[in-house]
Amino acid sequence: MRKFAVQFVVVIHTLFFLAILACLPIAFIYPHLHKAILWFIGIVLVSQIPYRTCVLTRIEQALRGNHSYHGTFLSHYLERLFDVEVSDRIINIFTAIYFVTTILIAIFYRLHQAF
């Protein structure tokens, strides 16, 4: 049962990650959705404050117990699936850049459309 729970969390986490990735193109293609994008990104960022990492990562690590990985979801699965080692610091930097870019595009692209 625990293995199923871990797999379920990994699937949900993957879908969540893909939703985050989709925010930037959606901000360009559908600027009228800027409020939804900003709310979603805001919730993602606020949810990371207590643990300084994604809540889903913490849940997955708790479910795995002694067999859990250290670091971020992305660094773990990049290494596991593609044999690419990326440090957590690099991933955190790129994630911050991505979030800031998405927020700025959602705000300013929508403002440009208004004028």
N, C-alpha and C positions, 0 to 999 in steps of 0.2 A: 504494500500500500504506500509506503514511503517513497519507493522508486517512482510510482505513478505520480505522486504529489510533486516530486522534483521535476519530472518530465513536464508536468502541467505548468509549473512555474516557469520553466525554460521556454515553453511555447508562448506563454503570455508575455514573458520578458522580450522575446524576439519580436512579437507583434507590436509591443509597446515601443521598442527601438525603431521598428519600421515606420510607425506612426510619427515618431519624432523626426526621422529622416524626411518624411513626406511634408513636414511643415514648411520648409523653405521653398520647394517648388510650388506648393499650394499658395504661399504668400505672393508669388509672382503671377501665377495663373488666375487665381481668384482673390484679388485684393479686397473684395467685399467681405471676405471671411477673416479679416485681420483680428477682430475681437475674439473669435474662437481660437485662433492660433495663439494670441497673447495669453488667453486664459489657460490653455493647455500647457504652454511653455512655463507659465507662472506656477501652475500646480506642480509640474515636474520639478522645478527648481526649489520650491518651498518644501516639497516632500523630501528633498535630499538634505535639508538643514540638520535634522536631529542626528543623523549618522554620518554625514559628510559623504554619503554614497547613496545609490539607488535603493529604495526600500525593497524592491524585488530581488536585488542581489543579496541583501541581508536575509530575506526569507529563504532563498535558495541555499545559502550557506548554512543557515540554521537547520534546514531539512537534511542537508548532507551530513551534518555532524562532523565526525572525525575525518571524513573524506572530502571536506569542503576545500575549495580553492581560495587562495588569498588574492586580493586585488579586484579589479573590475570585471564585469561580465564580458565586456569587449576584449580585454586583453586575454582572458582565459579562452574564449571561444575562437579568437583569431589564431591563437597558438594551437589549440586543439584541432580545429578544422582545416586551417591553411598553413600550419607550421610557420607562422609569422610571429616573432616575438616583438611586442611593443610594450614599453614601460607604461605603468599607470599614470605617471606624470605627463607623458606625451598625450595619452588619451584624454586626460583631464584638460590639458591645454586646448586640444582640438575641439573638445566638447564645449568648452567655454566660448571659444571663437564661433562655433556653430550657433550656439544659443544667442549670443550677442548679435551676430549677423542676422539671424532669423527675426529677432525682435526689432532690430533697426529697419529691416526690409519691410516687415509687416506694418510698422508705423509710417515710415517715410514714403513707401510706395503707395500706400493708401492716401496719404496727404497729397502726393503728386496727382493722383487720380481726382482728388476733390477740387484741385485748382486747375 
